[in-house]
Amino acid sequence: MVRRLVLAVLLIFFSTFGYAAGIDIRLGNEAAQFEYLFDSDSQIGIGGADVGAALFFNENDDYAGILGVMITGSSAGKNRALQFGAGARLYAAQLDRSPNDIIDGELVAPDDNDETIAGVAIGGKVSYIFPSRTPMAVSAELFYAPDIVSFGDNKNILDAAIRFELEIAPSTRLYVGYRLLEAELEYSGVLYSNRKYKLDDSAHLGVRFSF
């Protein structure tokens, strides 16, 4: 059900914007994400807007579709090396649960093999641009969907990441980072109520191309 919803939303998104202006590929040992950027005029030290649609999956056969927008810009003060961003994301995912899953250090049996999570998250990003001839920066971002805007088998969604990025060409950025993507799940039984399930908790290597 969620896979169909994710595909439908992505198709609507693609048809609305018409073409991709950039591609972001993020690969780790346990998870991967491919993202199409439809308004990607932001570069290190410049700022701008990123509107994207992403497909996330991991080695546990969990799949997620993510639609997001992020607006970034330089500080209004004297410290132009700092950039701040704010945005929102829509998450829809299907979890391929197993009776042997360990959540929060405990063996947790799911209500069924497949569970769905969804939510609307808001968040922000902060970046520090190093004063050098080669553009490079370190950045951190955090998105959170509370219970009131979470749907399915989850109470909330947390998506946090930190990265170091290097602009090797005006249209190409290489980065290395770490991501934590987790959801607090709900179960019908009292024994297994409110457990955090991690879709991603690992380092990754990524590259972003702008067209």
Secondary structure, DSSP 8 states (H G I E B T S, - for coil): -HHHHHHHHHHHHHHHH-S-SEEEEEEESSEEEEEEESS----TTT-EEEEEEEEEEETT--EEEEEEEEEEEE-SSS-TTEEEEEEEEEEEEEEE--TT-EETTEE---SSSEEEEEEEEEEEEEEEE--SSS-EEEEEEEEEE-GGGEEESEEEEEEEEEEEEEEEETTEEEEEEEEEEEEEE--SSSTT-SEEEEEEEEEEEEEEEE-
